[in-house]
Amino acid sequence: MRQLTFNESQVIGQPPSTQTIGSDQDPSISDAALDPTGPRIAFASNIADPADRNGDFDIFVINADGTVLRKHSESTGSEFTPAIRAEGRRVAFVSAGDIFVINSDGTGLTQLTTSGTQKQSVSINQDGSRIAFVGIVAPGSDFEVFVVDVATRNLTRLTDNTTQEFSVDISGNGQVVLFESFSTQSDLFVINADGSGLRALVSSPQNELFSTISRDGSTVAFGRGGFDADIFVIKTDGSGLRQITTSAQNNRDPSLNSDGSRLVFSSESTGNSEIFVVNLGLTSPPTNLTNNPARDIQPTFD
């Protein structure tokens, strides 16, 4: 675990500055997403830099080695839930109730939806051509799953029911969408990106949360048991259900590497939120990667 000092912090059109992240004085940083094929990380932060004009959460992109911190958005409101793919070249995020996409060099900002209704949990496929998200069609309606084509801006509604859908993740090829659905408890479902093939993947008396799908679409990781969850993995064909943690100490935010062979997650099993990694091909317990007084959360694995 190391402190990162970035040599460039820039809103497009604004002068660069230097910003350090990793000290005890850090502002709130959340919703990190690492490009599975490249060295760039997107995250939302309300970090106070010289170019900041609104004090809200904005979208940043950095290189994984800590160089070149660049601010990619700043509006009158906050931007959240960034997703980065296409070899780190494209970032999708939510702002003012709509989905936007931008190139990681700060060019090509494009608004993909125009309804202005609440949206969350954005996920972008490997080549950056499709974005899955959860949103409402009108105030007071249920959250449903949608996919938008980046090139055409065509919007496909994948679900239409009386339950609440949330926390989507689209496979790397853009063909399969994983999502959580809540009626009396949260269960996991998968559906094809054209709206066909809806099927329940995991259903139990407990809540299934924090779900994610590997880039190759072979494996799903999730938490079971609410916010004091343990981490499980399962193949997308429904086989191979396996429990990874047994502490029930707020194990959450699982992320799989590209082929589903390794898993990273955050856990409070040591008394503070730390990052752990496990090789799913072995029987050895998870390895603690961080150990510090700060709260380490929302890891994303290459």
N, C-alpha and C positions, 0 to 999 in steps of 0.2 A: 504494500500500500504506500503510495507516494503522493506528495503534494504536487500539483501541476500548476506551473506558471505559464500562461499563454502570452505569446508575443504580439498578438493582434486581436483587438476586440473592436468590431466595426459594424455599424449599420451601413448598408449600401448608400453611398453618397455622403457619409460622415467620416471624419478623420479617425485613424486607428488609435488605440490606447492599449495599455498593458493591464491585465487583470489576473489575480491569483485566486484559485479555487482550491480549497482543501485546508484552510486554517480554521481556527475556532470562531472567527468572525464571519464565516460564510453566510450569505443570504440563503433563502430557501431555493433549492434546486430539485426539480422533479421530472417525471415522465421522460427518462432517458431511453434512447433507442439506438442501437448500434447496427450499422449496415452489415448484414451477414457475409458480404463478399469483399468488403473494403475496410479501410482504416478510419472511417469517419463516424462520429457519434452525434446524434441530434438530441437536444434536451430542451425543456422549458425551465426558465429561471427568471426570478425577479431581481437578479443581481443588479446592483447600482453601479453602472459604468458611466463615463463622462458623456456618452452619446444617448443615455437614457432620457426619455422625455415623458414617460407616462407612469412609471413606478409599478407597472403591472408585469405579469409574466409574459415573456417574449421567447421566440424560438432562436436557439443558437446551434451552430454546428462547429465541432472541433475535430481535429485529427486525433486518432487514438494515442499518438505519442505525445499529446499535449500541446502541439503547435497549432497556430492559426485558429484562434477563436473568433468566429464571425457571427454577428447578430443578423438574423434573416427576416425578422418581422418586427414591426412596432406600429400598433394601431391605437385607437382610443380605448380598447379593451384588452383583455388577456388572451394569449394564444396557448393552447394546451395540446396534449396527446400527440406529439410528433411521431412520425414513422419515416424511416429512411431506408431506401433500397436503390436498385439500379446502379450497383457498384459505388454507392455513396453520392450519386449525382442528383438525386431527387428526394425532396422532403415533403411529406404531406402533414397537414395540421388543421386544427379547428380554430376559427376565429369568428366571433359575433354570430354564432349559430350556423356557420357554413364551412364547407371543406375547401381548402386551398392547397395548391402544390407549388413548389418553387425549386429551382435548381440549387444545388449546394454551393455554387459560386455567387448566389444572390440574384441571379437573373431569372427571367421567365415566370414571375409570379402570376398564377392563374387561379381564378375562382371557378370551382367546378360545380357548386350548387348555389342556389339563389333563394331558398325558402326562408332562411333566417331562423328556422326552428332549431331546438336544442339537438346537438349531435355530440358524440363522444366515441372513444375507443376506436381510433383510426388504425388501419393496417394496410400496408401497400405490398403488392406482390413483387417478385424478384426483378423484373425488368421495368418496373414502375408504370405499367400500363393500366393496372386496375387497383382501385382502392375500396376496401370494405370498411363500413362504419355502422354504428348504431345511431338511430335518430327517431324523432317523432314527426308525424306528418302535420299535426296541428296541436296547439296548446291543450294539454289534458289527455292526449291520446297515449297509447302504449308505445314503448320503444320497440322498434323493428330493425331488422338487418337489411342493409342496402349494399349494392356494389355500383360504383361509378367508373365508366370507361374514361380514362384521362384524355385520350385523343378526341373522342367524339362528344364527351360529357353526357353520354346516355346513362340514365339512372335505372337500375334494375332493383325492384323490391323483392327480397328473398323470402320474407316471412310476413304473415298477416293473420294475427291471432290475438287473443285477449291476455296473453302472458307478457312479461317484460323481458326483452332480450338485451343483453349487454356483453361487454368484453369480447369483441370479435378478433379473429386472427385469420388471415388468408394465407394459403399455401404459396410457396415460391412460384409455382407455375400458374397461379391465379385461378385454378380450377375448383378448389375446395375451400369452404369457409367454416371455421370452427367458431361456435358461439355458446354463451351461457344463457339459459332461459329460466325465469323464475315464475313459479305458480305458488305452490306451498313450500318449495325449496328450490335451490338452484341446481339444475342438471346441465349436462353437456350434450350438444348436438353438433352434427356436421351436415352440410348441405352443399350441393354443387353451385358454382357461381352463376349458373343460368336459372337457379331456383328449383331444379329437380333433385331427387335423391335425398330428401330430408330423412334423417335417421337419428335416433337417440344413441349416443355413444356411452355415456355413463349416467346412471340414475341410482340414487341411494337415499336412505332416510336423512342423510346429512347433506349440507350444502357443498357443491363443487364450485370452486372459485379460482381466480388467478390463472386461467387456462391459457395455453400457448401450443402452437403446432410447429414442428420442425420444418425447415425450409423444403425438404424433400417430401413432406406430407405423410411421413411414415409413423410419426410418434407424437403423442400429446402428453404434456405435463400439466398438472393441476394441483390445487390445494383442496383438501376435504376437511370439513368440520368447522366452517366459519372462519372468523378471524384468528382463532387459536388453532389453525389448520396444520395438518401434516401434508407433505408433498407425495404425490403418486404419479406414475407414468403408465401409459397404455398405448398400444398400437391403434392406428385409426381403423383397423378392421375389427376392433373390439377385443383382441387377444392380448395376453401378456400384461394384465394389470399387476402393478408392483408398487408396494409402499416403500418410499425412500427414507422418510424421517419418522421418528417415533416420539418426539419430545412434546408435540402439541403446544409449542411455544411460539406462536405467531410466525410459522414458516410460510413464506409467501413469495410472490414475484418470480416464479420459476421461468427460466428461459433455456431452450434447447439449442445446441449447436446445429449445424446444417444437416447432418445425417442422423440426428437423434441419439448419438452415442454418449454425449456428455450433457450435464445439467448444471446450471448455476441458479442460486436462489438466495434470498435473504432470510435470516432467522434470528429470533431472540432467545435461542436455547442457551446462550452463554450469559444472559442477563441484559444484553444490549443488542441492537440490530446490527448484525454482521453479515458478510457475504461468504457463502459456502459453494463448493463445486464437487461434483461426484461423477465418476466414470461409470456409466450404466452397464458397461461390459464386465465390470468387476463386482465383487461382493464386499469390498472395503467400504467403510463408512465415509460420509462426506468430509472433505477437507476444508478447514477454516482458513479463508484467504485474508481476512481483515481482522484486526483486533485493536480498536481505538475507542476513545470516549464519544466520538461522533456517531450519528446514526447513518449506517450505510444501507441504502435501499435501492430497489428497482434495477438490479443488474440485467444486462442483456448480453448473451453469449454469441460470439462469432461461430 
